[in-house]
């Protein structure tokens, strides 16, 4: 059953994502950040998939899915190299939802894996790239760009 998203639910998810840290989904093979190495850690988690190529990455991916237990926005998460998080998002997510989500997840990555640049990529359920956020630890700035 589809549950309508509310602004308060989205804000709560964003706050949880910023306030803590852990997680990531499948990165598309067409993306330059794609790493073809199979994910060694994680797997099915809840109603989604949470994997990583390190134990810490898989733990972060599980944390990401835990922040949205009803899967209102996120269905899967994968972390590659403890610097790139990929998430599959629901088709009902708006552009504003995605921008807030990517910003919050990028900040969570920066807190969990400090001192390194972080990238969070949102994918449609088909695996096509929707948007990407990049965090620069020197400037502490997050930039979000949508695919064309």
C-alpha positions in Angstrom: 0.0 0.0 0.0 1.4 3.4 -0.9 1.5 5.9 1.9 1.6 9.6 1.0 4.7 11.5 1.9 4.4 14.3 4.3 6.7 17.3 4.7 7.3 16.3 8.3 8.3 12.8 7.4 10.8 14.1 4.8 12.2 16.6 7.3 12.5 13.8 9.9 14.3 11.6 7.4 16.7 14.4 6.4 17.4 15.3 10.1 18.1 11.6 10.9 20.4 11.4 8.0 22.3 14.5 8.9 22.4 13.7 12.6 24.0 10.3 12.3 25.9 8.4 9.7 26.0 5.0 7.7 25.0 3.5 4.0 24.8 3.1 0.0 23.1 1.4 -3.2 24.0 0.1 -6.7 26.1 2.4 -8.9 25.2 2.3 -12.6 27.9 0.9 -14.9 27.6 3.9 -17.2 28.7 6.2 -14.3 32.4 7.2 -14.2 32.4 6.4 -10.4 31.3 2.8 -11.1 33.6 0.1 -9.7 33.0 -3.4 -11.2 34.2 -5.2 -8.1 31.4 -7.3 -6.6 30.1 -6.1 -3.2 31.6 -8.4 -0.6 29.6 -7.2 2.4 25.9 -6.8 3.0 23.0 -8.0 0.8 19.3 -8.1 1.3 18.3 -5.9 4.2 14.7 -5.2 5.2 12.8 -4.9 2.0 15.8 -3.6 0.0 19.5 -4.2 -0.5 22.3 -2.7 1.5 25.8 -3.5 0.3 29.4 -2.2 0.4 32.8 -3.2 -0.7 34.0 -2.8 3.0 32.3 -3.8 6.2 32.0 0.0 7.1 30.5 0.7 3.7 27.9 -2.1 4.1 27.1 -0.8 7.6 26.5 2.7 6.3 24.2 1.3 3.6 22.2 -0.5 6.2 22.0 2.7 8.2 20.7 4.6 5.2 17.9 2.1 4.7 17.1 2.2 8.4 16.4 6.0 8.1 13.5 5.3 5.7 12.0 2.0 7.0 8.7 2.4 4.9 10.8 3.0 1.8 9.0 6.3 1.1 12.1 7.6 -0.8 14.9 5.0 -0.7 14.7 1.3 -1.8 18.4 0.2 -2.1 21.8 1.5 -1.0 25.4 0.6 -2.0 28.7 2.1 -0.9 31.8 1.9 -3.0 35.3 2.8 -1.7 33.8 4.5 1.4 33.5 7.6 -0.8 30.6 6.9 -3.1 27.0 6.1 -2.0 24.4 5.1 -4.6 20.7 5.0 -3.7 17.7 3.8 -5.7 14.8 6.1 -5.1 11.0 5.8 -5.5 9.5 7.2 -8.7 7.2 9.3 -6.6 10.1 11.4 -5.1 10.1 15.0 -6.2 13.1 17.0 -7.3 13.0 18.8 -4.0 12.8 15.5 -2.1 15.9 14.2 -4.0 17.9 17.4 -3.5 17.2 17.4 0.3 17.9 13.6 0.5 21.2 13.9 -1.4 22.4 16.8 0.7 21.6 15.0 3.9 23.2 11.7 2.7 26.3 13.5 1.6 26.7 15.2 5.0 26.2 11.7 6.6 28.9 10.3 4.4 31.2 13.2 5.3 30.6 12.5 9.1 31.1 8.8 8.7 34.1 8.9 6.5 35.8 12.2 7.4 38.5 14.0 5.5 37.7 12.7 2.1 35.4 13.9 -0.7 32.0 12.2 -0.8 29.7 11.5 -3.7 26.0 10.4 -3.4 24.2 9.3 -6.6 20.5 8.8 -6.9 19.2 6.3 -9.4 15.8 5.6 -10.8 14.5 2.0 -10.2 15.7 1.2 -13.7 19.3 2.0 -12.8 19.5 5.2 -14.8 21.2 8.1 -13.1 18.8 10.8 -11.7 21.1 13.1 -9.7 24.4 13.4 -8.0 25.7 15.3 -5.0 29.4 16.0 -4.3 30.9 17.1 -1.0 34.3 18.8 -0.8 35.9 18.5 2.7 38.1 21.5 2.2 35.2 23.9 1.5 32.6 21.8 3.4 30.3 22.5 0.4 27.8 20.1 -1.2 26.8 20.6 -4.8 23.8 18.8 -6.3 23.3 18.3 -10.0 20.5 16.6 -11.8 21.1 14.3 -14.9 19.8 15.7 -18.2 
